Amino acid sequence: MNKMDEVPLQEHFEVEAGIASNKAYVAAAQTTCVHCSEMMEVICIHCQTGIATESGDSMTGCTVSNILVMDAALAAQLEVWPYFKPIEFGSAAGHYANHCPHCGAAQEDYLLHDEPGDVFFGLSQGGRRGIEFIPLVGSVQMSGDYTCES
């Protein structure tokens, strides 16, 4: 079996580079809003395994941030989290981000992923308390930044 046969590509996926996975999860955790300091739920996508769509390379333990585009299968499943939506820049939409349900402020991914102590930092290394992993159904694809174990 070819590596690309493991995760069928969706015809309507419009980006050339990204990640495809049929073992992906929504990682959900609680944190405080950077603007109003109210407690809120934040999410990210964690792929137990995946394929780099541009190179065909296999990847393990990938956490995805700054999602620019996602396929319809992922978008439909993320409707449960209405505060994970594109950041709006005037009439243009940017990357997807968590938004505070209390004040509406976007929570930039670098505040959730990049530094030790951030809620999703080192997510693939395990041992993170307070994070719930909700399995996504079927194959999903997205384009964004990702950090992987391998």
Steps between C-alpha positions, in 0.01 A plus 500: 500500500632844406517756783259727314245216478466511880327841495283567194525859380177697470430647155382831645816560706649809334850529649810328376685472830354383826427195709249219451406260778253224570604490868435856609353646816374829633705579810289716732620681811413790727701822523443868571424754229795727419264799488236464774658224717180292503537121488434355157540182299768491230558228243762383255534208260730217600580229245620169643625419150491693176643558156666819377292556188779673308776244560304186590711458815345321798475699822426403859359702788429828319337801660361744244476876553428807287267301274441688176278255312317180594297247308122473531523188721703685763298820471175309561638330810634828643156663486459373858760766597353825360771712665772335287470710189707716264647822630343782300714775352253748356334319213761221487522196724831376639595177671268317738532582869314453824284799595381587849126434544487785758671790319561365148878553505707267282748283689814479286640147464851607596362567849368143519776293332845660500637521855533251788194545715274588205191278506588311178881515522656154461159343453636200309734412786204393715447555869291815450232532765169667438497438125215300353558322168188467287547271197418640158313269264662390175775672307560873546734746329625845587771747420681680779803479724571171669747356747556123494691236691633365171 
